[in-house]
Amino acid sequence: MTTIERERNSQRKLVLLVVLLIVAYGTAKYQHVTTALQAYEGQALLQDTTGAAK
């Protein structure tokens, strides 16, 4: 195997690893947001929250 082929293989593996990490992060974030929304679904707010996110 030549150096160029090794570099291509290494680069391909690195790109695959980055893509898999991004997908794993997105999946974890989706599950986190879904769980949070389910936890707060139907709960009434006791006071006005206008501007609370600023």
mmCIF entry with sequence, helices, sheets and N, C-alpha, C, O atoms, coordinates in Angstrom:
data_MODEL
# 
_entry.id   MODEL 
# 
_entity.id                         1 
_entity.type                       polymer 
_entity.pdbx_number_of_molecules   1 
# 
_entity_poly.entity_id                      1 
_entity_poly.type                           'polypeptide(L)' 
_entity_poly.nstd_linkage                   no 
_entity_poly.nstd_monomer                   no 
_entity_poly.pdbx_seq_one_letter_code       MTTIERERNSQRKLVLLVVLLIVAYGTAKYQHVTTALQAYEGQALLQDTTGAAK 
_entity_poly.pdbx_seq_one_letter_code_can   MTTIERERNSQRKLVLLVVLLIVAYGTAKYQHVTTALQAYEGQALLQDTTGAAK 
_entity_poly.pdbx_strand_id                 A 
# 
loop_
_entity_poly_seq.entity_id 
_entity_poly_seq.num 
_entity_poly_seq.mon_id 
_entity_poly_seq.hetero 
1 1  MET n 
1 2  THR n 
1 3  THR n 
1 4  ILE n 
1 5  GLU n 
1 6  ARG n 
1 7  GLU n 
1 8  ARG n 
1 9  ASN n 
1 10 SER n 
1 11 GLN n 
1 12 ARG n 
1 13 LYS n 
1 14 LEU n 
1 15 VAL n 
1 16 LEU n 
1 17 LEU n 
1 18 VAL n 
1 19 VAL n 
1 20 LEU n 
1 21 LEU n 
1 22 ILE n 
1 23 VAL n 
1 24 ALA n 
1 25 TYR n 
1 26 GLY n 
1 27 THR n 
1 28 ALA n 
1 29 LYS n 
1 30 TYR n 
1 31 GLN n 
1 32 HIS n 
1 33 VAL n 
1 34 THR n 
1 35 THR n 
1 36 ALA n 
1 37 LEU n 
1 38 GLN n 
1 39 ALA n 
1 40 TYR n 
1 41 GLU n 
1 42 GLY n 
1 43 GLN n 
1 44 ALA n 
1 45 LEU n 
1 46 LEU n 
1 47 GLN n 
1 48 ASP n 
1 49 THR n 
1 50 THR n 
1 51 GLY n 
1 52 ALA n 
1 53 ALA n 
1 54 LYS n 
# 
_struct_asym.id          A 
_struct_asym.entity_id   1 
# 
_struct_conf.conf_type_id            HELX_P 
_struct_conf.id                      HELX_P1 
_struct_conf.pdbx_PDB_helix_id       AA1 
_struct_conf.beg_label_comp_id       THR 
_struct_conf.beg_label_asym_id       A 
_struct_conf.beg_label_seq_id        3 
_struct_conf.pdbx_beg_PDB_ins_code   ? 
_struct_conf.end_label_comp_id       TYR 
_struct_conf.end_label_asym_id       A 
_struct_conf.end_label_seq_id        40 
_struct_conf.pdbx_end_PDB_ins_code   ? 
_struct_conf.beg_auth_comp_id        THR 
_struct_conf.beg_auth_asym_id        A 
_struct_conf.beg_auth_seq_id         3 
_struct_conf.end_auth_comp_id        TYR 
_struct_conf.end_auth_asym_id        A 
_struct_conf.end_auth_seq_id         40 
_struct_conf.pdbx_PDB_helix_class    1 
_struct_conf.details                 ? 
_struct_conf.pdbx_PDB_helix_length   38 
# 
_struct_conf_type.id          HELX_P 
_struct_conf_type.criteria    ? 
_struct_conf_type.reference   ? 
# 
loop_
_atom_site.group_PDB 
_atom_site.id 
_atom_site.type_symbol 
_atom_site.label_atom_id 
_atom_site.label_alt_id 
_atom_site.label_comp_id 
_atom_site.label_asym_id 
_atom_site.label_entity_id 
_atom_site.label_seq_id 
_atom_site.pdbx_PDB_ins_code 
_atom_site.Cartn_x 
_atom_site.Cartn_y 
_atom_site.Cartn_z 
_atom_site.occupancy 
_atom_site.B_iso_or_equiv 
_atom_site.pdbx_formal_charge 
_atom_site.auth_seq_id 
_atom_site.auth_comp_id 
_atom_site.auth_asym_id 
_atom_site.auth_atom_id 
_atom_site.pdbx_PDB_model_num 
ATOM 1   N N  . MET A 1 1  ? 0.864   -1.172 0.000  1.00 0.00 ? 1  MET A N  1 
ATOM 2   C CA . MET A 1 1  ? 0.000   0.000  0.000  1.00 0.00 ? 1  MET A CA 1 
ATOM 3   C C  . MET A 1 1  ? 0.910   1.234  0.000  1.00 0.00 ? 1  MET A C  1 
ATOM 4   O O  . MET A 1 1  ? 1.838   1.343  0.801  1.00 0.00 ? 1  MET A O  1 
ATOM 5   N N  . THR A 1 2  ? 0.622   2.138  -0.901 1.00 0.00 ? 2  THR A N  1 
ATOM 6   C CA . THR A 1 2  ? 1.452   3.338  -0.988 1.00 0.00 ? 2  THR A CA 1 
ATOM 7   C C  . THR A 1 2  ? 1.017   4.369  0.050  1.00 0.00 ? 2  THR A C  1 
ATOM 8   O O  . THR A 1 2  ? -0.028  4.247  0.689  1.00 0.00 ? 2  THR A O  1 
ATOM 9   N N  . THR A 1 3  ? 1.847   5.368  0.185  1.00 0.00 ? 3  THR A N  1 
ATOM 10  C CA . THR A 1 3  ? 1.570   6.425  1.154  1.00 0.00 ? 3  THR A CA 1 
ATOM 11  C C  . THR A 1 3  ? 0.287   7.162  0.807  1.00 0.00 ? 3  THR A C  1 
ATOM 12  O O  . THR A 1 3  ? -0.497  7.493  1.697  1.00 0.00 ? 3  THR A O  1 
ATOM 13  N N  . ILE A 1 4  ? 0.068   7.421  -0.458 1.00 0.00 ? 4  ILE A N  1 
ATOM 14  C CA . ILE A 1 4  ? -1.144  8.133  -0.890 1.00 0.00 ? 4  ILE A CA 1 
ATOM 15  C C  . ILE A 1 4  ? -2.391  7.326  -0.547 1.00 0.00 ? 4  ILE A C  1 
ATOM 16  O O  . ILE A 1 4  ? -3.380  7.890  -0.078 1.00 0.00 ? 4  ILE A O  1 
ATOM 17  N N  . GLU A 1 5  ? -2.357  6.030  -0.773 1.00 0.00 ? 5  GLU A N  1 
ATOM 18  C CA . GLU A 1 5  ? -3.511  5.181  -0.445 1.00 0.00 ? 5  GLU A CA 1 
ATOM 19  C C  . GLU A 1 5  ? -3.764  5.163  1.057  1.00 0.00 ? 5  GLU A C  1 
ATOM 20  O O  . GLU A 1 5  ? -4.912  5.186  1.500  1.00 0.00 ? 5  GLU A O  1 
ATOM 21  N N  . ARG A 1 6  ? -2.683  5.121  1.843  1.00 0.00 ? 6  ARG A N  1 
ATOM 22  C CA . ARG A 1 6  ? -2.837  5.140  3.301  1.00 0.00 ? 6  ARG A CA 1 
ATOM 23  C C  . ARG A 1 6  ? -3.449  6.455  3.764  1.00 0.00 ? 6  ARG A C  1 
ATOM 24  O O  . ARG A 1 6  ? -4.310  6.476  4.643  1.00 0.00 ? 6  ARG A O  1 
ATOM 25  N N  . GLU A 1 7  ? -2.996  7.551  3.165  1.00 0.00 ? 7  GLU A N  1 
ATOM 26  C CA . GLU A 1 7  ? -3.537  8.861  3.541  1.00 0.00 ? 7  GLU A CA 1 
ATOM 27  C C  . GLU A 1 7  ? -5.018  8.972  3.178  1.00 0.00 ? 7  GLU A C  1 
ATOM 28  O O  . GLU A 1 7  ? -5.809  9.520  3.946  1.00 0.00 ? 7  GLU A O  1 
ATOM 29  N N  . ARG A 1 8  ? -5.389  8.455  2.014  1.00 0.00 ? 8  ARG A N  1 
ATOM 30  C CA . ARG A 1 8  ? -6.810  8.468  1.618  1.00 0.00 ? 8  ARG A CA 1 
ATOM 31  C C  . ARG A 1 8  ? -7.644  7.646  2.576  1.00 0.00 ? 8  ARG A C  1 
ATOM 32  O O  . ARG A 1 8  ? -8.722  8.068  2.994  1.00 0.00 ? 8  ARG A O  1 
ATOM 33  N N  . ASN A 1 9  ? -7.143  6.472  2.923  1.00 0.00 ? 9  ASN A N  1 
ATOM 34  C CA . ASN A 1 9  ? -7.882  5.613  3.857  1.00 0.00 ? 9  ASN A CA 1 
ATOM 35  C C  . ASN A 1 9  ? -8.011  6.281  5.218  1.00 0.00 ? 9  ASN A C  1 
ATOM 36  O O  . ASN A 1 9  ? -9.076  6.235  5.835  1.00 0.00 ? 9  ASN A O  1 
ATOM 37  N N  . SER A 1 10 ? -6.951  6.891  5.682  1.00 0.00 ? 10 SER A N  1 
ATOM 38  C CA . SER A 1 10 ? -6.992  7.573  6.976  1.00 0.00 ? 10 SER A CA 1 
ATOM 39  C C  . SER A 1 10 ? -7.961  8.745  6.931  1.00 0.00 ? 10 SER A C  1 
ATOM 40  O O  . SER A 1 10 ? -8.736  8.957  7.864  1.00 0.00 ? 10 SER A O  1 
ATOM 41  N N  . GLN A 1 11 ? -7.913  9.499  5.848  1.00 0.00 ? 11 GLN A N  1 
ATOM 42  C CA . GLN A 1 11 ? -8.809  10.648 5.714  1.00 0.00 ? 11 GLN A CA 1 
ATOM 43  C C  . GLN A 1 11 ? -10.264 10.183 5.651  1.00 0.00 ? 11 GLN A C  1 
ATOM 44  O O  . GLN A 1 11 ? -11.137 10.795 6.265  1.00 0.00 ? 11 GLN A O  1 
ATOM 45  N N  . ARG A 1 12 ? -10.525 9.118  4.921  1.00 0.00 ? 12 ARG A N  1 
ATOM 46  C CA . ARG A 1 12 ? -11.875 8.578  4.813  1.00 0.00 ? 12 ARG A CA 1 
ATOM 47  C C  . ARG A 1 12 ? -12.388 8.119  6.181  1.00 0.00 ? 12 ARG A C  1 
ATOM 48  O O  . ARG A 1 12 ? -13.542 8.367  6.532  1.00 0.00 ? 12 ARG A O  1 
ATOM 49  N N  . LYS A 1 13 ? -11.528 7.454  6.944  1.00 0.00 ? 13 LYS A N  1 
ATOM 50  C CA . LYS A 1 13 ? -11.923 7.006  8.280  1.00 0.00 ? 13 LYS A CA 1 
ATOM 51  C C  . LYS A 1 13 ? -12.181 8.186  9.210  1.00 0.00 ? 13 LYS A C  1 
ATOM 52  O O  . LYS A 1 13 ? -13.110 8.153  10.017 1.00 0.00 ? 13 LYS A O  1 
ATOM 53  N N  . LEU A 1 14 ? -11.369 9.216  9.096  1.00 0.00 ? 14 LEU A N  1 
ATOM 54  C CA . LEU A 1 14 ? -11.544 10.397 9.935  1.00 0.00 ? 14 LEU A CA 1 
ATOM 55  C C  . LEU A 1 14 ? -12.858 11.104 9.606  1.00 0.00 ? 14 LEU A C  1 
ATOM 56  O O  . LEU A 1 14 ? -13.585 11.518 10.509 1.00 0.00 ? 14 LEU A O  1 
ATOM 57  N N  . VAL A 1 15 ? -13.159 11.242 8.323  1.00 0.00 ? 15 VAL A N  1 
ATOM 58  C CA . VAL A 1 15 ? -14.416 11.875 7.918  1.00 0.00 ? 15 VAL A CA 1 
ATOM 59  C C  . VAL A 1 15 ? -15.594 11.050 8.417  1.00 0.00 ? 15 VAL A C  1 
ATOM 60  O O  . VAL A 1 15 ? -16.572 11.613 8.909  1.00 0.00 ? 15 VAL A O  1 
ATOM 61  N N  . LEU A 1 16 ? -15.522 9.742  8.302  1.00 0.00 ? 16 LEU A N  1 
ATOM 62  C CA . LEU A 1 16 ? -16.585 8.862  8.785  1.00 0.00 ? 16 LEU A CA 1 
ATOM 63  C C  . LEU A 1 16 ? -16.763 9.015  10.297 1.00 0.00 ? 16 LEU A C  1 
ATOM 64  O O  . LEU A 1 16 ? -17.891 9.060  10.787 1.00 0.00 ? 16 LEU A O  1 
ATOM 65  N N  . LEU A 1 17 ? -15.667 9.093  11.028 1.00 0.00 ? 17 LEU A N  1 
ATOM 66  C CA . LEU A 1 17 ? -15.734 9.270  12.470 1.00 0.00 ? 17 LEU A CA 1 
ATOM 67  C C  . LEU A 1 17 ? -16.415 10.592 12.826 1.00 0.00 ? 17 LEU A C  1 
ATOM 68  O O  . LEU A 1 17 ? -17.258 10.630 13.722 1.00 0.00 ? 17 LEU A O  1 
ATOM 69  N N  . VAL A 1 18 ? -16.061 11.665 12.139 1.00 0.00 ? 18 VAL A N  1 
ATOM 70  C CA . VAL A 1 18 ? -16.663 12.973 12.406 1.00 0.00 ? 18 VAL A CA 1 
ATOM 71  C C  . VAL A 1 18 ? -18.162 12.937 12.112 1.00 0.00 ? 18 VAL A C  1 
ATOM 72  O O  . VAL A 1 18 ? -18.962 13.454 12.893 1.00 0.00 ? 18 VAL A O  1 
ATOM 73  N N  . VAL A 1 19 ? -18.541 12.332 10.997 1.00 0.00 ? 19 VAL A N  1 
ATOM 74  C CA . VAL A 1 19 ? -19.963 12.234 10.644 1.00 0.00 ? 19 VAL A CA 1 
ATOM 75  C C  . VAL A 1 19 ? -20.712 11.427 11.696 1.00 0.00 ? 19 VAL A C  1 
ATOM 76  O O  . VAL A 1 19 ? -21.808 11.812 12.104 1.00 0.00 ? 19 VAL A O  1 
ATOM 77  N N  . LEU A 1 20 ? -20.140 10.319 12.137 1.00 0.00 ? 20 LEU A N  1 
ATOM 78  C CA . LEU A 1 20 ? -20.792 9.497  13.166 1.00 0.00 ? 20 LEU A CA 1 
ATOM 79  C C  . LEU A 1 20 ? -20.931 10.255 14.481 1.00 0.00 ? 20 LEU A C  1 
ATOM 80  O O  . LEU A 1 20 ? -21.948 10.133 15.162 1.00 0.00 ? 20 LEU A O  1 
ATOM 81  N N  . LEU A 1 21 ? -19.923 11.031 14.838 1.00 0.00 ? 21 LEU A N  1 
ATOM 82  C CA . LEU A 1 21 ? -20.009 11.824 16.067 1.00 0.00 ? 21 LEU A CA 1 
ATOM 83  C C  . LEU A 1 21 ? -21.091 12.895 15.973 1.00 0.00 ? 21 LEU A C  1 
ATOM 84  O O  . LEU A 1 21 ? -21.795 13.158 16.948 1.00 0.00 ? 21 LEU A O  1 
ATOM 85  N N  . ILE A 1 22 ? -21.224 13.510 14.807 1.00 0.00 ? 22 ILE A N  1 
ATOM 86  C CA . ILE A 1 22 ? -22.265 14.524 14.611 1.00 0.00 ? 22 ILE A CA 1 
ATOM 87  C C  . ILE A 1 22 ? -23.650 13.886 14.699 1.00 0.00 ? 22 ILE A C  1 
ATOM 88  O O  . ILE A 1 22 ? -24.558 14.446 15.313 1.00 0.00 ? 22 ILE A O  1 
ATOM 89  N N  . VAL A 1 23 ? -23.807 12.731 14.096 1.00 0.00 ? 23 VAL A N  1 
ATOM 90  C CA . VAL A 1 23 ? -25.091 12.026 14.153 1.00 0.00 ? 23 VAL A CA 1 
ATOM 91  C C  . VAL A 1 23 ? -25.407 11.612 15.594 1.00 0.00 ? 23 VAL A C  1 
ATOM 92  O O  . VAL A 1 23 ? -26.546 11.742 16.041 1.00 0.00 ? 23 VAL A O  1 
ATOM 93  N N  . ALA A 1 24 ? -24.413 11.121 16.310 1.00 0.00 ? 24 ALA A N  1 
ATOM 94  C CA . ALA A 1 24 ? -24.627 10.717 17.709 1.00 0.00 ? 24 ALA A CA 1 
ATOM 95  C C  . ALA A 1 24 ? -25.005 11.928 18.564 1.00 0.00 ? 24 ALA A C  1 
ATOM 96  O O  . ALA A 1 24 ? -25.891 11.832 19.414 1.00 0.00 ? 24 ALA A O  1 
ATOM 97  N N  . TYR A 1 25 ? -24.350 13.052 18.349 1.00 0.00 ? 25 TYR A N  1 
ATOM 98  C CA . TYR A 1 25 ? -24.672 14.271 19.097 1.00 0.00 ? 25 TYR A CA 1 
ATOM 99  C C  . TYR A 1 25 ? -26.100 14.723 18.793 1.00 0.00 ? 25 TYR A C  1 
ATOM 100 O O  . TYR A 1 25 ? -26.850 15.081 19.701 1.00 0.00 ? 25 TYR A O  1 
ATOM 101 N N  . GLY A 1 26 ? -26.466 14.703 17.520 1.00 0.00 ? 26 GLY A N  1 
ATOM 102 C CA . GLY A 1 26 ? -27.821 15.104 17.130 1.00 0.00 ? 26 GLY A CA 1 
ATOM 103 C C  . GLY A 1 26 ? -28.873 14.200 17.736 1.00 0.00 ? 26 GLY A C  1 
ATOM 104 O O  . GLY A 1 26 ? -29.923 14.670 18.175 1.00 0.00 ? 26 GLY A O  1 
ATOM 105 N N  . THR A 1 27 ? -28.600 12.912 17.763 1.00 0.00 ? 27 THR A N  1 
ATOM 106 C CA . THR A 1 27 ? -29.539 11.956 18.349 1.00 0.00 ? 27 THR A CA 1 
ATOM 107 C C  . THR A 1 27 ? -29.696 12.195 19.854 1.00 0.00 ? 27 THR A C  1 
ATOM 108 O O  . THR A 1 27 ? -30.812 12.194 20.373 1.00 0.00 ? 27 THR A O  1 
ATOM 109 N N  . ALA A 1 28 ? -28.586 12.398 20.541 1.00 0.00 ? 28 ALA A N  1 
ATOM 110 C CA . ALA A 1 28 ? -28.646 12.655 21.979 1.00 0.00 ? 28 ALA A CA 1 
ATOM 111 C C  . ALA A 1 28 ? -29.388 13.958 22.265 1.00 0.00 ? 28 ALA A C  1 
ATOM 112 O O  . ALA A 1 28 ? -30.183 14.031 23.202 1.00 0.00 ? 28 ALA A O  1 
ATOM 113 N N  . LYS A 1 29 ? -29.128 14.986 21.458 1.00 0.00 ? 29 LYS A N  1 
ATOM 114 C CA . LYS A 1 29 ? -29.792 16.272 21.643 1.00 0.00 ? 29 LYS A CA 1 
ATOM 115 C C  . LYS A 1 29 ? -31.289 16.132 21.394 1.00 0.00 ? 29 LYS A C  1 
ATOM 116 O O  . LYS A 1 29 ? -32.091 16.698 22.137 1.00 0.00 ? 29 LYS A O  1 
ATOM 117 N N  . TYR A 1 30 ? -31.675 15.389 20.363 1.00 0.00 ? 30 TYR A N  1 
ATOM 118 C CA . TYR A 1 30 ? -33.089 15.176 20.058 1.00 0.00 ? 30 TYR A CA 1 
ATOM 119 C C  . TYR A 1 30 ? -33.790 14.474 21.227 1.00 0.00 ? 30 TYR A C  1 
ATOM 120 O O  . TYR A 1 30 ? -34.886 14.870 21.625 1.00 0.00 ? 30 TYR A O  1 
ATOM 121 N N  . GLN A 1 31 ? -33.161 13.439 21.769 1.00 0.00 ? 31 GLN A N  1 
ATOM 122 C CA . GLN A 1 31 ? -33.752 12.715 22.895 1.00 0.00 ? 31 GLN A CA 1 
ATOM 123 C C  . GLN A 1 31 ? -33.867 13.618 24.116 1.00 0.00 ? 31 GLN A C  1 
ATOM 124 O O  . GLN A 1 31 ? -34.856 13.549 24.845 1.00 0.00 ? 31 GLN A O  1 
ATOM 125 N N  . HIS A 1 32 ? -32.879 14.454 24.343 1.00 0.00 ? 32 HIS A N  1 
ATOM 126 C CA . HIS A 1 32 ? -32.902 15.369 25.483 1.00 0.00 ? 32 HIS A CA 1 
ATOM 127 C C  . HIS A 1 32 ? -34.054 16.365 25.365 1.00 0.00 ? 32 HIS A C  1 
ATOM 128 O O  . HIS A 1 32 ? -34.789 16.587 26.327 1.00 0.00 ? 32 HIS A O  1 
ATOM 129 N N  . VAL A 1 33 ? -34.205 16.954 24.203 1.00 0.00 ? 33 VAL A N  1 
ATOM 130 C CA . VAL A 1 33 ? -35.269 17.941 23.993 1.00 0.00 ? 33 VAL A CA 1 
ATOM 131 C C  . VAL A 1 33 ? -36.635 17.272 24.074 1.00 0.00 ? 33 VAL A C  1 
ATOM 132 O O  . VAL A 1 33 ? -37.562 17.827 24.664 1.00 0.00 ? 33 VAL A O  1 
ATOM 133 N N  . THR A 1 34 ? -36.767 16.090 23.490 1.00 0.00 ? 34 THR A N  1 
ATOM 134 C CA . THR A 1 34 ? -38.034 15.366 23.536 1.00 0.00 ? 34 THR A CA 1 
ATOM 135 C C  . THR A 1 34 ? -38.426 15.035 24.974 1.00 0.00 ? 34 THR A C  1 
ATOM 136 O O  . THR A 1 34 ? -39.585 15.194 25.358 1.00 0.00 ? 34 THR A O  1 
ATOM 137 N N  . THR A 1 35 ? -37.466 14.578 25.759 1.00 0.00 ? 35 THR A N  1 
ATOM 138 C CA . THR A 1 35 ? -37.730 14.261 27.163 1.00 0.00 ? 35 THR A CA 1 
ATOM 139 C C  . THR A 1 35 ? -38.131 15.513 27.941 1.00 0.00 ? 35 THR A C  1 
ATOM 140 O O  . THR A 1 35 ? -39.057 15.477 28.752 1.00 0.00 ? 35 THR A O  1 
ATOM 141 N N  . ALA A 1 36 ? -37.436 16.607 27.692 1.00 0.00 ? 36 ALA A N  1 
ATOM 142 C CA . ALA A 1 36 ? -37.752 17.859 28.386 1.00 0.00 ? 36 ALA A CA 1 
ATOM 143 C C  . ALA A 1 36 ? -39.151 18.355 28.030 1.00 0.00 ? 36 ALA A C  1 
ATOM 144 O O  . ALA A 1 36 ? -39.889 18.815 28.902 1.00 0.00 ? 36 ALA A O  1 
ATOM 145 N N  . LEU A 1 37 ? -39.512 18.264 26.772 1.00 0.00 ? 37 LEU A N  1 
ATOM 146 C CA . LEU A 1 37 ? -40.841 18.702 26.358 1.00 0.00 ? 37 LEU A CA 1 
ATOM 147 C C  . LEU A 1 37 ? -41.928 17.825 26.967 1.00 0.00 ? 37 LEU A C  1 
ATOM 148 O O  . LEU A 1 37 ? -42.978 18.327 27.367 1.00 0.00 ? 37 LEU A O  1 
ATOM 149 N N  . GLN A 1 38 ? -41.686 16.529 27.040 1.00 0.00 ? 38 GLN A N  1 
ATOM 150 C CA . GLN A 1 38 ? -42.661 15.629 27.651 1.00 0.00 ? 38 GLN A CA 1 
ATOM 151 C C  . GLN A 1 38 ? -42.805 15.910 29.144 1.00 0.00 ? 38 GLN A C  1 
ATOM 152 O O  . GLN A 1 38 ? -43.902 15.806 29.693 1.00 0.00 ? 38 GLN A O  1 
ATOM 153 N N  . ALA A 1 39 ? -41.714 16.262 29.795 1.00 0.00 ? 39 ALA A N  1 
ATOM 154 C CA . ALA A 1 39 ? -41.757 16.527 31.232 1.00 0.00 ? 39 ALA A CA 1 
ATOM 155 C C  . ALA A 1 39 ? -42.578 17.773 31.554 1.00 0.00 ? 39 ALA A C  1 
ATOM 156 O O  . ALA A 1 39 ? -43.245 17.824 32.588 1.00 0.00 ? 39 ALA A O  1 
ATOM 157 N N  . TYR A 1 40 ? -42.536 18.764 30.688 1.00 0.00 ? 40 TYR A N  1 
ATOM 158 C CA . TYR A 1 40 ? -43.224 20.026 30.959 1.00 0.00 ? 40 TYR A CA 1 
ATOM 159 C C  . TYR A 1 40 ? -44.560 20.151 30.241 1.00 0.00 ? 40 TYR A C  1 
ATOM 160 O O  . TYR A 1 40 ? -45.224 21.181 30.356 1.00 0.00 ? 40 TYR A O  1 
ATOM 161 N N  . GLU A 1 41 ? -44.963 19.132 29.509 1.00 0.00 ? 41 GLU A N  1 
ATOM 162 C CA . GLU A 1 41 ? -46.217 19.184 28.757 1.00 0.00 ? 41 GLU A CA 1 
ATOM 163 C C  . GLU A 1 41 ? -47.404 19.267 29.702 1.00 0.00 ? 41 GLU A C  1 
ATOM 164 O O  . GLU A 1 41 ? -47.549 18.447 30.609 1.00 0.00 ? 41 GLU A O  1 
ATOM 165 N N  . GLY A 1 42 ? -48.246 20.259 29.481 1.00 0.00 ? 42 GLY A N  1 
ATOM 166 C CA . GLY A 1 42 ? -49.468 20.393 30.260 1.00 0.00 ? 42 GLY A CA 1 
ATOM 167 C C  . GLY A 1 42 ? -49.301 21.106 31.587 1.00 0.00 ? 42 GLY A C  1 
ATOM 168 O O  . GLY A 1 42 ? -50.285 21.283 32.305 1.00 0.00 ? 42 GLY A O  1 
ATOM 169 N N  . GLN A 1 43 ? -48.103 21.520 31.940 1.00 0.00 ? 43 GLN A N  1 
ATOM 170 C CA . GLN A 1 43 ? -47.914 22.226 33.206 1.00 0.00 ? 43 GLN A CA 1 
ATOM 171 C C  . GLN A 1 43 ? -48.273 23.694 33.022 1.00 0.00 ? 43 GLN A C  1 
ATOM 172 O O  . GLN A 1 43 ? -47.820 24.350 32.084 1.00 0.00 ? 43 GLN A O  1 
ATOM 173 N N  . ALA A 1 44 ? -49.071 24.181 33.912 1.00 0.00 ? 44 ALA A N  1 
ATOM 174 C CA . ALA A 1 44 ? -49.489 25.585 33.844 1.00 0.00 ? 44 ALA A CA 1 
ATOM 175 C C  . ALA A 1 44 ? -48.422 26.476 34.459 1.00 0.00 ? 44 ALA A C  1 
ATOM 176 O O  . ALA A 1 44 ? -47.816 26.136 35.475 1.00 0.00 ? 44 ALA A O  1 
ATOM 177 N N  . LEU A 1 45 ? -48.204 27.624 33.826 1.00 0.00 ? 45 LEU A N  1 
ATOM 178 C CA . LEU A 1 45 ? -47.275 28.605 34.374 1.00 0.00 ? 45 LEU A CA 1 
ATOM 179 C C  . LEU A 1 45 ? -48.021 29.467 35.381 1.00 0.00 ? 45 LEU A C  1 
ATOM 180 O O  . LEU A 1 45 ? -49.136 29.916 35.116 1.00 0.00 ? 45 LEU A O  1 
ATOM 181 N N  . LEU A 1 46 ? -47.415 29.693 36.521 1.00 0.00 ? 46 LEU A N  1 
ATOM 182 C CA . LEU A 1 46 ? -48.071 30.442 37.589 1.00 0.00 ? 46 LEU A CA 1 
ATOM 183 C C  . LEU A 1 46 ? -47.889 31.942 37.478 1.00 0.00 ? 46 LEU A C  1 
ATOM 184 O O  . LEU A 1 46 ? -48.612 32.694 38.131 1.00 0.00 ? 46 LEU A O  1 
ATOM 185 N N  . GLN A 1 47 ? -46.957 32.392 36.681 1.00 0.00 ? 47 GLN A N  1 
ATOM 186 C CA . GLN A 1 47 ? -46.721 33.819 36.524 1.00 0.00 ? 47 GLN A CA 1 
ATOM 187 C C  . GLN A 1 47 ? -46.380 34.137 35.077 1.00 0.00 ? 47 GLN A C  1 
ATOM 188 O O  . GLN A 1 47 ? -46.123 33.236 34.278 1.00 0.00 ? 47 GLN A O  1 
ATOM 189 N N  . ASP A 1 48 ? -46.379 35.400 34.751 1.00 0.00 ? 48 ASP A N  1 
ATOM 190 C CA . ASP A 1 48 ? -46.060 35.844 33.403 1.00 0.00 ? 48 ASP A CA 1 
ATOM 191 C C  . ASP A 1 48 ? -44.571 35.637 33.147 1.00 0.00 ? 48 ASP A C  1 
ATOM 192 O O  . ASP A 1 48 ? -43.741 36.050 33.957 1.00 0.00 ? 48 ASP A O  1 
ATOM 193 N N  . THR A 1 49 ? -44.225 35.000 32.026 1.00 0.00 ? 49 THR A N  1 
ATOM 194 C CA . THR A 1 49 ? -42.819 34.726 31.704 1.00 0.00 ? 49 THR A CA 1 
ATOM 195 C C  . THR A 1 49 ? -42.340 35.530 30.509 1.00 0.00 ? 49 THR A C  1 
ATOM 196 O O  . THR A 1 49 ? -41.357 35.156 29.870 1.00 0.00 ? 49 THR A O  1 
ATOM 197 N N  . THR A 1 50 ? -43.007 36.616 30.198 1.00 0.00 ? 50 THR A N  1 
ATOM 198 C CA . THR A 1 50 ? -42.616 37.457 29.079 1.00 0.00 ? 50 THR A CA 1 
ATOM 199 C C  . THR A 1 50 ? -41.193 37.973 29.317 1.00 0.00 ? 50 THR A C  1 
ATOM 200 O O  . THR A 1 50 ? -40.907 38.553 30.365 1.00 0.00 ? 50 THR A O  1 
ATOM 201 N N  . GLY A 1 51 ? -40.316 37.762 28.355 1.00 0.00 ? 51 GLY A N  1 
ATOM 202 C CA . GLY A 1 51 ? -38.939 38.231 28.455 1.00 0.00 ? 51 GLY A CA 1 
ATOM 203 C C  . GLY A 1 51 ? -38.027 37.371 29.306 1.00 0.00 ? 51 GLY A C  1 
ATOM 204 O O  . GLY A 1 51 ? -36.901 37.776 29.594 1.00 0.00 ? 51 GLY A O  1 
ATOM 205 N N  . ALA A 1 52 ? -38.476 36.209 29.713 1.00 0.00 ? 52 ALA A N  1 
ATOM 206 C CA . ALA A 1 52 ? -37.685 35.361 30.606 1.00 0.00 ? 52 ALA A CA 1 
ATOM 207 C C  . ALA A 1 52 ? -36.427 34.801 29.928 1.00 0.00 ? 52 ALA A C  1 
ATOM 208 O O  . ALA A 1 52 ? -35.443 34.502 30.604 1.00 0.00 ? 52 ALA A O  1 
ATOM 209 N N  . ALA A 1 53 ? -36.455 34.661 28.609 1.00 0.00 ? 53 ALA A N  1 
ATOM 210 C CA . ALA A 1 53 ? -35.322 34.053 27.910 1.00 0.00 ? 53 ALA A CA 1 
ATOM 211 C C  . ALA A 1 53 ? -34.245 35.057 27.541 1.00 0.00 ? 53 ALA A C  1 
ATOM 212 O O  . ALA A 1 53 ? -33.252 34.693 26.911 1.00 0.00 ? 53 ALA A O  1 
ATOM 213 N N  . LYS A 1 54 ? -34.421 36.294 27.915 1.00 0.00 ? 54 LYS A N  1 
ATOM 214 C CA . LYS A 1 54 ? -33.413 37.316 27.541 1.00 0.00 ? 54 LYS A CA 1 
ATOM 215 C C  . LYS A 1 54 ? -32.199 37.229 28.400 1.00 0.00 ? 54 LYS A C  1 
ATOM 216 O O  . LYS A 1 54 ? -31.261 38.007 28.224 1.00 0.00 ? 54 LYS A O  1 
# 
